[in-house]
């Protein structure tokens, strides 16, 4: 009998990709696109996949030297609510993930990090989009400027002790998926001594 292993299991073996028979652009703008692909399914039949195209993004977990975390209160037009989030945003075409993280942290909070650690990234909507989020821990942050959000952003910058951020997570009050996922990684890695 073998002992159970704490090592993470590998991904399952890959399935063969669907064959793409046709691809049609339904909508395109500087912000997003939508395409309809006609594909050959594993049983030989044809099917459709609608793919939402959006550029990759970054999400940043800013931590001050004393361990406090920086969150932003942000209004979100699609659902009309304001809630606590981490600084995040889409990458520009010519940016590296780290450069985008540095830019978003400065724009949305006015903070600069002393050290950066890459956290696991994730696909927030992988059933409909290849959109990928690069997650970062910004350590030893200091405020060096005022936040300078874009015209469409309404943002309030606030520092919280870790216990209050954990309380928000535990109560299910962090409705933004980028925020919840990145914070869970950051807190677990911090507890494991990986940061």
ROZA-842545 format. One line per 2 residues: number of its first residue (from 0); their letters; for each residue y, z, x of C-alpha. Coordinates in steps of 0.25 Angstrom, whole numbers. Example, Ala and Ser with C-alpha at 12.3 -4.5 7.8 and 13.67 -1.06 7.14 Angstrom:
BEGIN
0	AS	-18/31/49  -4/29/55
***
This chain:
BEGIN
0	XX	0/0/0  14/-4/6
2	XX	26/5/5  37/0/-4
4	XX	48/-6/4  63/-3/3
6	XX	66/-17/9  73/-26/-1
8	XX	64/-37/-6  67/-52/-2
10	XX	72/-62/-13  61/-68/-21
12	XX	56/-82/-15  66/-93/-19
14	XX	63/-101/-31  65/-116/-29
16	XX	79/-120/-34  81/-128/-46
18	XX	83/-143/-44  97/-147/-48
20	XX	97/-160/-56  112/-161/-60
22	XX	124/-153/-58  137/-154/-66
24	XX	150/-147/-64  155/-142/-77
26	XX	167/-134/-73  175/-132/-60
28	XX	188/-125/-56  193/-118/-43
30	XX	187/-105/-49  173/-109/-53
32	XX	164/-120/-57  152/-122/-67
34	XX	141/-132/-65  129/-136/-73
36	XX	116/-139/-65  104/-146/-71
38	XX	92/-141/-64  77/-142/-63
40	XX	70/-129/-67  57/-124/-61
42	XX	49/-129/-73  55/-143/-72
44	XX	64/-143/-83  79/-145/-82
46	XX	89/-134/-84  104/-131/-82
48	XX	111/-121/-73  126/-118/-75
50	XX	132/-113/-62  145/-106/-61
52	XX	152/-109/-47  161/-99/-41
54	XX	164/-96/-27  158/-85/-19
56	XX	165/-71/-20  166/-58/-12
58	XX	167/-44/-17  172/-32/-8
60	XX	168/-17/-8  180/-11/-1
62	XX	178/3/5  189/11/11
64	XX	186/20/24  184/32/15
66	XX	174/26/7  182/22/-6
68	XX	180/9/-12  191/-1/-17
70	XX	190/-7/-31  199/-16/-39
72	XX	202/-15/-53  202/-30/-58
74	XX	205/-37/-71  195/-48/-74
76	XX	199/-59/-83  186/-64/-88
78	XX	182/-51/-95  196/-45/-96
80	XX	192/-31/-89  197/-24/-77
82	XX	187/-16/-69  185/-11/-55
84	XX	180/-21/-45  178/-24/-30
86	XX	187/-34/-23  181/-48/-25
88	XX	184/-62/-26  179/-76/-23
90	XX	179/-82/-9  188/-94/-5
92	XX	181/-106/-1  184/-104/14
94	XX	182/-89/14  170/-81/20
96	XX	165/-70/11  171/-59/21
98	XX	185/-66/21  185/-67/6
100	XX	181/-52/5  192/-48/14
102	XX	202/-57/6  198/-51/-7
104	XX	198/-37/-2  212/-39/3
106	XX	217/-46/-10  211/-37/-20
108	XX	213/-23/-13  222/-25/-1
110	XX	211/-19/8  206/-23/21
112	XX	192/-19/26  189/-14/40
114	XX	174/-19/39  166/-28/30
116	XX	152/-27/26  145/-38/18
118	XX	137/-33/6  126/-41/-1
120	XX	132/-52/-9  127/-57/-23
122	XX	127/-68/-33  135/-61/-45
124	XX	131/-72/-55  119/-79/-49
126	XX	113/-85/-62  125/-94/-64
128	XX	132/-95/-50  130/-95/-35
130	XX	143/-87/-34  140/-76/-23
132	XX	148/-63/-20  149/-58/-6
134	XX	150/-43/-6  157/-35/5
136	XX	160/-21/9  174/-19/14
138	XX	174/-6/23  185/2/28
140	XX	195/-5/19  210/-2/20
142	XX	221/-6/11  231/-15/18
144	XX	238/-22/7  240/-23/-8
146	XX	230/-31/-16  234/-45/-18
148	XX	226/-50/-30  226/-64/-35
150	XX	235/-67/-47  223/-66/-57
152	XX	219/-53/-52  223/-39/-57
154	XX	218/-29/-47  219/-14/-45
156	XX	214/-8/-32  208/5/-31
158	XX	200/14/-22  188/22/-27
160	XX	179/32/-21  165/27/-19
162	XX	160/37/-30  169/31/-41
164	XX	165/17/-37  150/22/-38
166	XX	154/28/-52  159/15/-56
168	XX	146/8/-52  137/18/-58
170	XX	145/18/-71  144/3/-72
172	XX	159/1/-72  160/-9/-61
174	XX	158/-22/-70  161/-32/-59
176	XX	148/-37/-53  154/-40/-39
178	XX	159/-25/-39  146/-18/-43
180	XX	137/-26/-34  145/-25/-22
182	XX	148/-10/-24  133/-7/-26
184	XX	130/-14/-13  141/-7/-5
186	XX	138/6/-10  123/5/-7
188	XX	126/-1/7  136/10/9
190	XX	125/21/5  115/14/14
192	XX	124/15/26  125/0/27
194	X	141/0/27
***
